[in-house]
Amino acid sequence: MTEAEIYKLYKGVYLPSSLHPPECLKYYEEFAFCKDDILIVTYPKSGTSWMQEIVPLIVSGGDPASVETLPTWKRIPCLEAQKPSSTFHFKRPSPRMFATHFQYNMMPSSFFEVKPKVIYLMRNPKDVFTSSFHYHKMATYLVKPGPQSEFFRKFLDGRVIYGSWFDHVKGWLNAEDKECIMYISYEELIMDLKASVTRIAQFLEKPLDAEVIEKIADQCLFKNMKKNKSSNYSMIPANLFDETKSKFLRKGIAGDWKNQLTAAEAEHFDAVYKDKMKDVKYKFVWD
Ligand code: A3P
Protein backbone atom coordinates (compact mmCIF):
# COMPACT_ATOMS: atom_id res chain seq x y z
CA MET A 1 0.00 0.00 0.00
CA THR A 2 1.14 3.55 -0.69
CA GLU A 3 1.44 6.26 1.93
CA ALA A 4 -1.57 8.00 0.38
CA GLU A 5 -3.65 4.85 0.96
CA ILE A 6 -2.42 4.24 4.51
CA TYR A 7 -2.98 7.85 5.63
CA LYS A 8 -5.72 10.34 4.87
CA LEU A 9 -5.71 14.08 5.36
CA TYR A 10 -8.45 15.21 7.76
CA LYS A 11 -8.74 18.85 8.86
CA GLY A 12 -5.13 19.34 7.76
CA VAL A 13 -3.56 16.42 9.64
CA TYR A 14 -2.68 12.86 8.67
CA LEU A 15 -4.78 10.08 10.19
CA PRO A 16 -4.34 6.32 9.79
CA SER A 17 -7.17 5.50 7.37
CA SER A 18 -7.79 2.04 8.79
CA LEU A 19 -8.57 3.42 12.26
CA HIS A 20 -10.70 6.34 11.13
CA PRO A 21 -13.00 5.43 8.25
CA PRO A 22 -15.54 8.13 7.27
CA GLU A 23 -18.35 6.68 9.40
CA CYS A 24 -16.13 6.93 12.52
CA LEU A 25 -15.26 10.54 11.79
CA LYS A 26 -18.91 11.39 11.18
CA TYR A 27 -19.86 9.71 14.45
CA TYR A 28 -17.14 11.72 16.19
CA GLU A 29 -18.27 14.99 14.68
CA GLU A 30 -21.85 14.38 15.85
CA PHE A 31 -20.89 13.00 19.24
CA ALA A 32 -22.83 14.45 22.20
CA PHE A 33 -20.76 14.93 25.34
CA CYS A 34 -22.13 14.87 28.89
CA LYS A 35 -20.86 17.30 31.50
CA ASP A 36 -19.39 14.54 33.67
CA ASP A 37 -17.53 12.78 30.83
CA ILE A 38 -13.80 12.43 31.33
CA LEU A 39 -11.62 12.92 28.30
CA ILE A 40 -7.94 11.94 28.18
CA VAL A 41 -6.26 14.01 25.49
CA THR A 42 -2.76 13.29 24.26
CA TYR A 43 -0.46 13.60 21.33
CA PRO A 44 0.36 9.95 20.47
CA LYS A 45 3.11 8.29 22.52
CA SER A 46 2.77 10.71 25.41
CA GLY A 47 1.53 8.04 27.82
CA THR A 48 -2.14 7.71 26.85
CA SER A 49 -2.16 4.04 27.89
CA TRP A 50 -0.72 4.99 31.29
CA MET A 51 -3.53 7.48 31.87
CA GLN A 52 -6.00 4.81 30.64
CA GLU A 53 -4.79 2.75 33.62
CA ILE A 54 -4.73 5.56 36.20
CA VAL A 55 -8.11 7.18 35.54
CA PRO A 56 -10.35 4.05 35.73
CA LEU A 57 -8.60 3.04 38.95
CA ILE A 58 -9.31 6.47 40.45
CA VAL A 59 -12.93 6.39 39.30
CA SER A 60 -13.43 2.86 40.69
CA GLY A 61 -11.86 3.82 44.03
CA GLY A 62 -8.91 1.50 43.38
CA ASP A 63 -10.87 -1.60 42.36
CA PRO A 64 -8.39 -3.52 40.11
CA ALA A 65 -11.27 -5.11 38.16
CA SER A 66 -11.61 -1.75 36.38
CA VAL A 67 -8.33 -2.38 34.56
CA GLU A 68 -8.13 -6.16 34.61
CA THR A 69 -11.36 -7.07 32.87
CA LEU A 70 -11.30 -4.88 29.75
CA PRO A 71 -8.37 -4.12 27.45
CA THR A 72 -7.18 -0.53 27.44
CA TRP A 73 -8.90 0.43 24.18
CA LYS A 74 -12.29 -0.86 25.36
CA ARG A 75 -12.05 0.49 28.87
CA ILE A 76 -11.35 4.02 27.59
CA PRO A 77 -12.21 4.00 23.88
CA CYS A 78 -10.64 6.36 21.41
CA LEU A 79 -13.48 8.68 20.47
CA GLU A 80 -12.49 9.20 16.85
CA ALA A 81 -12.14 5.46 16.16
CA GLN A 82 -15.66 4.32 17.07
CA LYS A 83 -18.10 3.00 14.51
CA PRO A 84 -21.76 4.03 15.04
CA SER A 85 -22.46 0.33 15.64
CA SER A 86 -20.13 0.32 18.64
CA THR A 87 -22.38 2.62 20.66
CA PHE A 88 -22.47 0.08 23.46
CA HIS A 89 -19.17 1.65 24.48
CA PHE A 90 -21.02 4.83 25.23
CA LYS A 91 -24.01 3.42 27.11
CA ARG A 92 -22.09 3.16 30.33
CA PRO A 93 -22.62 4.50 33.81
CA SER A 94 -21.24 7.96 34.37
CA PRO A 95 -18.63 9.17 34.32
CA ARG A 96 -18.00 7.95 30.78
CA MET A 97 -14.31 7.94 29.87
CA PHE A 98 -12.83 8.53 26.43
CA ALA A 99 -9.47 9.22 24.87
CA THR A 100 -8.63 11.36 21.88
CA HIS A 101 -5.50 12.31 19.96
CA PHE A 102 -7.25 15.17 18.18
CA GLN A 103 -6.06 18.74 18.32
CA TYR A 104 -8.17 21.34 20.14
CA ASN A 105 -9.52 22.89 16.95
CA MET A 106 -10.66 19.45 15.75
CA MET A 107 -13.02 18.87 18.67
CA PRO A 108 -16.72 18.44 17.83
CA SER A 109 -19.12 21.29 18.57
CA SER A 110 -20.70 19.51 21.56
CA PHE A 111 -17.32 19.60 23.31
CA PHE A 112 -17.28 23.40 23.32
CA GLU A 113 -20.90 23.60 24.49
CA VAL A 114 -20.76 20.97 27.25
CA LYS A 115 -17.15 21.45 28.44
CA PRO A 116 -16.47 18.00 29.92
CA LYS A 117 -13.43 17.36 32.10
CA VAL A 118 -10.16 17.03 30.16
CA ILE A 119 -6.87 15.59 31.32
CA TYR A 120 -4.26 16.84 28.88
CA LEU A 121 -1.11 14.72 29.17
CA MET A 122 2.12 16.01 27.62
CA ARG A 123 5.57 14.51 27.22
CA ASN A 124 9.01 15.81 26.27
CA PRO A 125 8.73 15.87 22.47
CA LYS A 126 12.18 14.31 22.01
CA ASP A 127 10.93 11.28 23.95
CA VAL A 128 7.67 11.38 21.99
CA PHE A 129 9.73 11.25 18.81
CA THR A 130 11.79 8.34 20.16
CA SER A 131 8.76 6.33 21.28
CA SER A 132 6.96 7.09 18.03
CA PHE A 133 9.90 6.01 15.89
CA HIS A 134 9.92 2.59 17.55
CA TYR A 135 6.13 2.37 17.43
CA HIS A 136 6.10 3.05 13.69
CA LYS A 137 8.44 0.08 13.22
CA MET A 138 6.11 -2.31 15.03
CA ALA A 139 2.63 -1.02 14.10
CA THR A 140 1.85 -2.50 10.70
CA TYR A 141 -1.12 -0.15 10.09
CA LEU A 142 1.26 2.82 9.90
CA VAL A 143 3.67 3.97 7.19
CA LYS A 144 7.12 2.50 7.87
CA PRO A 145 9.27 5.23 9.46
CA GLY A 146 12.25 4.72 7.15
CA PRO A 147 15.67 5.84 8.38
CA GLN A 148 15.70 7.89 11.58
CA SER A 149 16.79 11.06 9.73
CA GLU A 150 13.71 10.83 7.49
CA PHE A 151 11.24 10.27 10.34
CA PHE A 152 12.97 13.06 12.26
CA ARG A 153 12.26 15.57 9.49
CA LYS A 154 8.66 14.40 9.16
CA PHE A 155 8.11 14.66 12.92
CA LEU A 156 9.45 18.20 13.16
CA ASP A 157 7.40 19.25 10.12
CA GLY A 158 4.23 17.65 11.49
CA ARG A 159 3.98 15.30 8.51
CA VAL A 160 3.02 12.50 10.90
CA ILE A 161 -0.23 11.08 12.25
CA TYR A 162 -2.35 13.56 14.23
CA GLY A 163 -0.16 16.42 12.97
CA SER A 164 2.51 18.52 14.60
CA TRP A 165 3.39 18.00 18.27
CA PHE A 166 3.90 21.76 18.52
CA ASP A 167 0.43 22.59 17.14
CA HIS A 168 -1.17 19.95 19.35
CA VAL A 169 0.38 21.19 22.59
CA LYS A 170 -0.02 24.88 21.79
CA GLY A 171 -3.64 24.40 20.75
CA TRP A 172 -4.60 22.66 23.97
CA LEU A 173 -2.55 25.04 26.14
CA ASN A 174 -4.41 27.96 24.56
CA ALA A 175 -7.81 26.34 25.08
CA GLU A 176 -10.67 28.39 26.44
CA ASP A 177 -12.39 27.28 29.66
CA LYS A 178 -9.16 26.08 31.20
CA GLU A 179 -10.94 25.35 34.49
CA CYS A 180 -12.23 22.15 32.83
CA ILE A 181 -8.71 21.10 31.80
CA MET A 182 -5.98 19.59 33.90
CA TYR A 183 -2.50 19.78 32.41
CA ILE A 184 0.03 17.18 33.50
CA SER A 185 3.13 15.63 32.01
CA TYR A 186 4.53 12.13 31.62
CA GLU A 187 7.63 13.35 33.46
CA GLU A 188 5.54 14.36 36.50
CA LEU A 189 4.04 10.86 36.55
CA ILE A 190 7.56 9.42 36.41
CA MET A 191 8.88 11.74 39.14
CA ASP A 192 6.08 11.22 41.63
CA LEU A 193 3.27 8.88 40.66
CA LYS A 194 1.50 9.05 44.03
CA ALA A 195 1.42 12.87 43.99
CA SER A 196 0.20 12.79 40.38
CA VAL A 197 -2.57 10.29 41.18
CA THR A 198 -3.60 12.51 44.10
CA ARG A 199 -3.77 15.58 41.84
CA ILE A 200 -5.78 13.74 39.20
CA ALA A 201 -8.18 12.37 41.82
CA GLN A 202 -8.73 15.89 43.15
CA PHE A 203 -9.41 17.20 39.66
CA LEU A 204 -11.91 14.36 39.12
CA GLU A 205 -13.53 15.21 42.47
CA LYS A 206 -12.80 11.72 43.71
CA PRO A 207 -10.76 12.18 46.89
CA LEU A 208 -9.10 8.91 47.92
CA ASP A 209 -7.45 7.61 51.09
CA ALA A 210 -3.67 7.46 51.17
CA GLU A 211 -3.62 3.65 51.04
CA VAL A 212 -5.88 3.61 47.96
CA ILE A 213 -3.58 6.14 46.24
CA GLU A 214 -0.65 3.91 47.11
CA LYS A 215 -2.40 0.85 45.68
CA ILE A 216 -3.31 2.69 42.46
CA ALA A 217 0.23 3.99 42.00
CA ASP A 218 1.58 0.47 42.48
CA GLN A 219 -0.87 -1.04 39.96
CA CYS A 220 0.20 1.64 37.45
CA LEU A 221 3.92 1.02 37.68
CA PHE A 222 5.42 0.12 34.31
CA LYS A 223 6.47 -3.34 35.53
CA ASN A 224 2.97 -4.07 36.82
CA MET A 225 1.20 -2.79 33.70
CA LYS A 226 3.50 -5.10 31.73
CA LYS A 227 2.07 -8.03 33.71
CA ASN A 228 -1.58 -7.01 33.19
CA LYS A 229 -2.71 -8.69 29.97
CA SER A 230 -5.54 -6.15 29.64
CA SER A 231 -2.96 -3.36 29.61
CA ASN A 232 0.15 -4.77 27.94
CA TYR A 233 -1.35 -4.98 24.44
CA SER A 234 -0.59 -8.71 24.22
CA MET A 235 -4.18 -9.17 22.92
CA ILE A 236 -3.37 -7.26 19.73
CA PRO A 237 -2.80 -9.75 16.91
CA ALA A 238 0.73 -10.15 15.55
CA ASN A 239 -0.38 -8.95 12.11
CA LEU A 240 -1.08 -5.51 13.65
CA PHE A 241 1.74 -5.26 16.21
CA ASP A 242 5.03 -6.90 15.24
CA GLU A 243 6.57 -7.32 18.68
CA THR A 244 9.80 -8.60 17.18
CA LYS A 245 10.44 -4.95 16.18
CA SER A 246 9.45 -3.23 19.43
CA LYS A 247 6.97 -3.49 22.31
CA PHE A 248 4.02 -1.19 22.94
CA LEU A 249 5.11 -0.84 26.58
CA ARG A 250 8.69 -0.40 25.42
CA LYS A 251 10.97 1.27 28.05
CA GLY A 252 8.68 3.52 30.08
CA ILE A 253 11.34 6.05 31.05
CA ALA A 254 11.99 9.78 30.67
CA GLY A 255 15.01 10.86 28.66
CA ASP A 256 15.42 7.89 26.32
CA TRP A 257 15.94 10.44 23.51
CA LYS A 258 19.54 10.63 24.73
CA ASN A 259 20.00 7.05 23.50
CA GLN A 260 18.26 7.76 20.20
CA LEU A 261 19.11 11.20 18.81
CA THR A 262 22.52 12.14 17.46
CA ALA A 263 24.08 15.26 18.99
CA ALA A 264 23.28 17.17 15.79
CA GLU A 265 19.66 15.98 15.80
CA ALA A 266 19.22 16.97 19.45
CA GLU A 267 20.67 20.40 18.73
CA HIS A 268 18.42 20.89 15.71
CA PHE A 269 15.39 19.68 17.66
CA ASP A 270 16.13 22.20 20.44
CA ALA A 271 16.45 25.04 17.93
CA VAL A 272 13.09 24.19 16.30
CA TYR A 273 11.50 23.80 19.75
CA LYS A 274 12.84 27.18 20.90
CA ASP A 275 11.44 28.91 17.87
CA LYS A 276 8.04 27.19 17.78
CA MET A 277 7.46 27.43 21.54
CA LYS A 278 8.78 30.97 22.00
CA ASP A 279 5.37 32.45 22.88
CA VAL A 280 4.36 29.65 25.24
CA LYS A 281 4.31 30.70 28.90
CA TYR A 282 3.57 27.23 30.33
CA LYS A 283 6.47 25.89 32.39
CA PHE A 284 7.18 22.38 31.17
CA VAL A 285 8.95 20.01 33.55
CA TRP A 286 11.52 19.14 30.86
CA ASP A 287 12.51 22.78 30.07
P1 A3P B 1 8.11 4.28 25.43
O1 A3P B 1 7.95 3.86 24.01
O2 A3P B 1 9.07 5.44 25.58
O3 A3P B 1 8.43 3.18 26.36
P2 A3P B 1 0.89 5.99 24.37
O4 A3P B 1 0.12 5.15 25.32
O5 A3P B 1 0.45 7.42 24.32
O6 A3P B 1 0.99 5.36 23.03
O7 A3P B 1 2.38 6.09 24.95
C1 A3P B 1 3.18 4.96 25.02
C2 A3P B 1 4.39 5.30 25.86
O8 A3P B 1 4.00 5.40 27.24
C3 A3P B 1 5.46 4.21 25.76
O9 A3P B 1 6.71 4.88 25.93
C4 A3P B 1 5.09 3.37 26.98
O10 A3P B 1 6.12 2.52 27.42
C5 A3P B 1 4.79 4.48 27.99
N1 A3P B 1 4.06 3.99 29.17
C6 A3P B 1 2.86 3.37 29.20
N2 A3P B 1 2.58 2.99 30.47
C7 A3P B 1 3.62 3.41 31.23
C8 A3P B 1 3.94 3.30 32.64
N3 A3P B 1 3.15 2.68 33.50
N4 A3P B 1 5.10 3.84 33.07
C9 A3P B 1 5.93 4.48 32.22
N5 A3P B 1 5.70 4.59 30.89
C10 A3P B 1 4.56 4.06 30.41
Residues whose N, C-alpha, C, O or C-beta is under 5 A from the ligand:
A	BS01	A3P	Y43 P44 K45 S46 G47 T48 S49 W50 S131 C220 L221 F222 M225 F248 L249 R250 K251 G252 I253
